[in-house]
Amino acid sequence: MNDLSPPSLSRGCRDEPILKQRGQHEVFCGLTGIIWLHRKMQDAFFLVIGSRTCAHLLQSAAGVMIFAEPRFGTAILEETDLAGLADAQTELDRVATELLARRPDIKQLFLVGSCPSEVIKLDLARAAERLTEKHAPSVRVLNFSGSGIETTFTQGEDACLASMVPVLAKTDARQLMLVGALPDVVEEQAVSLLNQMGIDGVKVLPAPRADDDLGVGSGTVFALTQPFLGDTHAALERRGARHLPAPFPFGEEGTTAWLRTIADEFGIDAETFDRVTAAPRARARKAIAQASEALRDKSVFFFPDSQLEIPLARFLTRECGMDAIEVSAPFIHKGIVGPDLDMLAQGPTLAEGQDVDLQLERCRDARPDLTVCGLGLANPLEAEGLATKWAIELVFTPVHFYEQAGDLAGLFSRPMRRAEMLKLDPASSREINLGGVGAGPRGLPA
């Protein structure tokens, strides 16, 4: 059984100096979060106020079937809008009203801002208030920004959830809230484990439906399931809720530490905790050991992309035997990832933000065995002979908690095994360099 007590700060990285990078950076659009959020909230619709590029992004990234009626769309700014010849607020009201008349199943309408300058000028908060007054109580209209100008793509979810917190009902009842969108099967696993310990009535944000009994107040304690929810974290604390800081539930060790933090808060005894977690912990350890054979004693370099980087570095170094050279994240919120930093051994360079040219130089000099990066950097680095893992796949694939621990290790070991095979087959190596990386689950790279 692993020792889950956090190492002393002399061994952890919480107080290590952080390289602040403020140069040119690679980011992906925050509208991406709609692709998984619209599956979690069954009565919500996401109306993006943007350009045709926004529409193409969502249609291509989501892969919606032609016969399906999706729960997202784009109110496209036409040439007359851009020229100032049309009243954008009037047009927005018209589009929203027509949408709600056609789709009476919609109970939550999100107005999602994007990055065109004309959209930035629109007061979507005022529009949401106006539309709520018009369509209440049957529809609640909220707004958030999915612009990718200064944020990373996972912050679309953070902005969405943060917009929901102020309108949650007030309750002072003692309750646990799990915060962050997870695949349904993973969420069910987490809630089941907590229920088996005797923690009932677990609430989840986002809830599947607007009329779910979801409130927040001084009796609420919340555990984050995703490390990129800084604004949501702050919004919940403003409502009186209290955060339970814990390592994130990646791998056996992280999942056990996350569950133990909650169990301690609710007074669950050690015998009950061990009885509930022993079997899934054993399965997770076995799966990780099998999947991580190719990772032992290999080096990894993280570019900033998804904000999962610090918890994943902890998982790869402590449970998979890897050596982290550099761990970069778009933002480092120690109130959220501090427990993971406590468990991450000193050694790697910690970096916040990005100056992409300088970081590429460091990566090329280090020649890591595996580089975790965004889409725009992966193929060029593969062409230079570096094995890569697309960071976005770690968001779209179920990777949290015990039953997915082996799959998580496998996401990193597959490109390592592929790289080893290509070293033995020069012809295949030339083909990969010309053709890009291979495909993995859901059409994403392996």
C-alpha positions, 0 to 999 in steps of 0.5 A, a space after each residue: 500500500 502506497 504512503 499517501 501522506 504528502 512529502 515534506 515541502 523540502 521534497 515537494 515542489 510547492 515552494 520551488 521557483 516558477 519560470 514565468 513565461 510571457 511571450 508568444 504562446 500556443 492556445 486552442 479555442 475555449 469553445 471546445 468545452 461545449 463539445 463535452 458540456 452539451 453532453 452533460 447538461 441534457 436540457 441546455 443549449 449553447 448559442 455561440 455568438 461568433 463567426 463562421 469559423 466558430 461554427 466550423 470549429 464546433 461542427 468539425 470537432 464535435 462530429 455531430 451526425 447529420 440526422 442529429 439535432 445538436 444542442 449547440 449552434 452559432 449566431 453568425 455575425 454577417 457583413 451588415 452586423 460588422 458594418 454596424 448597419 444592424 442592431 446586434 442586440 436586436 438580432 440576438 434577441 430574435 435568434 434566441 427567441 426563435 430558437 426557444 420557440 422551436 426547442 421547448 426542451 431547452 431549460 438553460 440557454 448559454 450565450 457564449 462569447 467568442 474572439 471577434 472584436 465585434 463580439 467582444 463589444 457586445 454586452 452578453 451579460 445584459 442580453 442574458 438578463 434581458 432574455 431571462 426576464 422575457 422567458 422566465 421561469 421556463 428558461 434560464 439564460 446565462 453567458 460566458 466567454 469561450 474566447 481563446 485570445 488569452 485563455 486555454 481551451 479547458 477554461 471554457 468549462 471553467 467559465 461556464 460552471 462559474 456562470 452557473 454558481 451565482 444562480 444556484 439556490 441557497 442552502 446551508 445543508 451539510 453536503 458534498 459537491 463534486 465539481 467538474 464535468 466527467 464522462 457519465 461512467 466515471 462520475 458514476 464510479 466516483 459517486 458509487 465509491 463515496 456512497 459505499 463509504 456512507 457519504 450519501 446525497 452527493 451533488 454534482 456540478 454541472 447537474 444533468 438538468 436545470 431543475 435538479 436539486 442543486 444548491 450551495 451555501 455555508 454547509 457545502 464542501 466541494 472537491 474539484 475533479 478537474 484542475 482548471 476550474 479556478 474561476 469556479 473555485 472562487 465563485 463557490 467560495 464566494 457563496 460560502 462553500 469550502 474547498 477540500 484541497 487534494 491531489 487530483 484523482 489520476 492513477 491509484 495514488 491520486 484517486 486514493 488521496 482524493 477519496 481519503 481527503 473527502 473521507 476524513 472530512 466526513 469522519 469515515 473510519 480507516 476500516 471502512 475506507 480500506 474495505 471500499 477501496 481495496 479491490 479497485 486499488 489493487 486493479 488500478 495498481 496492476 493495470 498501471 504496472 502493465 501499461 507503464 512498462 514502456 515508461 519506466 526510466 523515460 523522460 517527459 516534457 510538458 508544454 502548457 496546454 490543458 492545465 492537467 500538466 502538474 497532476 499528470 506529471 505527479 502520476 507519471 513520475 510517482 506511479 509510472 517511473 518517469 523522469 519529468 524534465 519540464 512541467 509547464 502549465 498555462 496557469 499555476 493555482 497553488 490553492 488547487 494544484 498545491 497538493 499535487 506539487 507537494 507530491 511531485 519530487 524536486 527536479 523538473 523545471 516548473 513553468 507558467 505561461 509560455 514563450 513558445 520559441 524559447 520553450 521549443 529550444 529547451 525541449 530540443 536541447 533536452 531531447 525527452 523520450 516523450 513530449 506532451 503538447 498541443 496539436 500545433 507542435 506535435 507533428 513538427 516535433 514528430 518530424 524531428 524524431 521526438 515522440 509526442 502525446 497530444 494533450 487534448 486527448 487527455 481531456 476527451 478520454 476517460 482517465 479519472 479514478 481507479 478503473 481508468 488508471 491503466 488506460 491513462 498510463 496506456 495513453 502515454 505508453 502507446 507513443 513510446 512503444 510506437 517510437 521504439 517500433 519505428 526505430 527498428 523500421 526505418 521505412 515506417 519512420 519515414 512514412 510517419 514523418 511524412 504522414 503525421 501521427 497515428 490515430 487513437 481512441 475517438 479518432 484522436 492521435 495515439 
